[in-house]
Amino acid sequence: MDLSIKERLDNSKLPRHVAIIMDGNGRWAARHGSARIFGHEHGIEAVRSVIEGAGEVGIGYLTLYAFSTENWSRPREEVDGLMSLLVYAIDSETVNLMKNNVRLGVIGDMKMLPRRVREKLESCIEKLKDNTGLTVILAISYSAKWEITEAVKKMVSDATRERIDPSQITNELFESYLSTKGIPDPELLIRTSGEYRLSNFLLWQIAYAELYFTDILWPDFRKEDLFEALLNFQNRERRFGMTSEQIAG
Ligand code: FPP
């Protein structure tokens, strides 16, 4: 009997953290002769399936790029639609997330968000805070350059107040100023829709991530596609700058 992709996964070789650039909602909508927001609405089904799948196999952290800093420049109607969709999705999914023992986190410039979105996020994070399974991190109003610039501002301010010594700055200290503080770096980054870009996402944190691109448009992506990406990840040799012989040894 053929094993399913999920059964072929080696549970001891799973990435602790998977990050996803959910792309292709607009093209999916166009293919269905609908407005872009229709694609985003269907994107929620993919989000639900992937969260379920990540929980089933025991991934620790799943970061989803839901809205970039640059997305604020989209037509007003689409931005408003996406904000309403976020509120709706959080509202309707909280019970399910609770049932699946999921914790929620958020990274991004929360000041930019409409109050109703911020408050909804905060209340959902609070409700799920004692869960112990998968942590889902939504990147909203997020960009890596924004995050790194913010980190530098805080560091310079702390150095000026003599809270840190510039000569003692290390990778680890810098990381403690990022919004992903305390979260392991993603080992696998997935981008859907056949685009080969990083789009200002987690640039510091993905220094050694494996990159996986698929042509599937985000609204069609399901947990089986996540398992396929995980299987592909497990068949790669991660060398971290060393040689194959060193890794084998
Ligand atoms: C990219 O597709 C997708 C987005 C900018 C938004 C992602 C949002 C969702 C999947 C829905 C809500 C999310 C959560 C976490 C509840 P695109 O619009 O750039 O597609 P295109 O490249 O085909 O135009």
Residues whose N, C-alpha, C, O or C-beta is under 5 A from the ligand:
A	BS01	FPP	M22 D23 G24 N25 G26 R27 W28 H40 G43 I44 V47 Y65 A66 A89
